[in-house]
Amino acid sequence: MDILSIAIWEKLSNLAKTQKKPLKMASKITGVSEGAISGWKKSFPTVDNLAYLAEYYGVTLDYLVMGKDAAGFSQEERDLITKYRSLPKNDKKNVRALVDSMIQSGDVGGKSAKAG
């Protein structure tokens, strides 16, 4: 039993739960068989299969293998990025405007920097 392969399978399982994208669906969309995915509990996946699933879940190979994103994003930040990417174009524009407004006003963390 390979500890690294178990860690990869656990990361994929957690991604499936947090993104509400079951591994069964990932298998159908990516073409990576369910048997291959469940087999990763005991053996290391092929790089190409791992790459398909990394792309599907919006993470890097570095994250799946090493536990950290190449860009240094936390899981919370990756989840936020995934949610942002799923928004329609106009909603993305509204989110950017809200964030810009909060930063410009100093209202970060619910406290105005101008009042403090």
Helices and strands as residue ranges (DSSP letters): H 3-18, H 23-30, H 34-39, H 47-57, H 61-66, H 75-85, H 89-105, E 107-108, E 111-112
